[in-house]
């Protein structure tokens, strides 16, 4: 969001909301934004962890298959 959008939101907020209530609403909006950011970071971390786990499982299967093929060649 750019400066122009923020200024527009501020102007609309001042027109719609009483100026005395504005600081309280800004604090609430900041808390909401920080909470949403924390949630986004948490979800991103969980997705990254799941992708890493999936990659590890795939690599483990490849390694087991390669080991099995190696053992079969050496048994002959």
C-alpha positions as CSV (number, residue, x, y, z in Angstrom):
1,X,0.0,0.0,0.0
2,X,1.5,3.3,-1.0
3,X,1.5,6.7,0.6
4,X,-1.4,8.0,-1.5
5,X,-3.6,5.1,-0.4
6,X,-2.7,5.7,3.2
7,X,-3.5,9.4,3.0
8,X,-6.8,8.7,1.3
9,X,-7.7,6.3,4.1
10,X,-6.7,8.8,6.7
11,X,-8.8,11.6,5.0
12,X,-11.8,9.3,4.8
13,X,-11.3,8.2,8.4
14,X,-11.2,11.8,9.7
15,X,-14.3,12.6,7.8
16,X,-16.3,9.5,9.0
17,X,-14.9,9.0,12.4
18,X,-14.7,11.6,15.2
19,X,-11.2,12.9,15.6
20,X,-11.2,11.9,19.3
21,X,-11.8,8.3,18.4
22,X,-9.1,8.2,15.7
23,X,-6.1,7.4,18.0
24,X,-8.0,4.5,19.5
25,X,-9.0,3.1,16.2
26,X,-5.4,3.5,14.8
27,X,-4.1,1.5,17.8
28,X,-6.7,-1.2,17.2
29,X,-5.9,-1.3,13.5
30,X,-2.2,-1.7,14.4
31,X,-2.9,-4.6,16.8
32,X,-5.0,-6.2,14.1
33,X,-2.3,-5.7,11.5
34,X,0.4,-7.1,13.8
35,X,-1.8,-10.1,14.6
36,X,-2.4,-10.8,11.0
37,X,1.3,-10.5,10.2
38,X,2.1,-12.9,13.0
39,X,-0.5,-15.4,11.7
40,X,0.9,-15.1,8.2
41,X,4.4,-15.7,9.5
42,X,3.2,-18.8,11.4
43,X,1.4,-20.2,8.4
44,X,4.4,-19.6,6.2
45,X,6.7,-21.3,8.7
46,X,4.3,-24.3,8.8
47,X,4.2,-24.5,5.0
48,X,8.0,-24.3,4.8
49,X,8.3,-27.1,7.4
50,X,5.9,-29.3,5.5
51,X,7.7,-28.8,2.2
52,X,11.1,-29.6,3.9
53,X,9.6,-32.7,5.4
54,X,8.1,-33.8,2.1
55,X,11.5,-33.3,0.4
56,X,13.2,-35.3,3.1
57,X,10.8,-38.1,2.7
58,X,11.2,-38.2,-1.1
59,X,15.0,-38.1,-0.7
60,X,14.8,-40.9,1.8
61,X,12.8,-43.0,-0.6
62,X,15.3,-42.3,-3.4
63,X,18.2,-43.3,-1.2
64,X,16.5,-46.5,-0.1
65,X,15.8,-47.4,-3.7
66,X,19.4,-46.6,-4.7
67,X,20.7,-48.7,-1.8
68,X,18.4,-51.6,-2.8
69,X,19.7,-51.4,-6.4
70,X,23.3,-51.3,-5.2
71,X,22.7,-54.3,-3.0
72,X,21.2,-56.2,-5.8
73,X,24.1,-55.5,-8.1
74,X,26.6,-56.5,-5.5
75,X,24.7,-59.8,-4.7
76,X,25.1,-60.9,-8.3
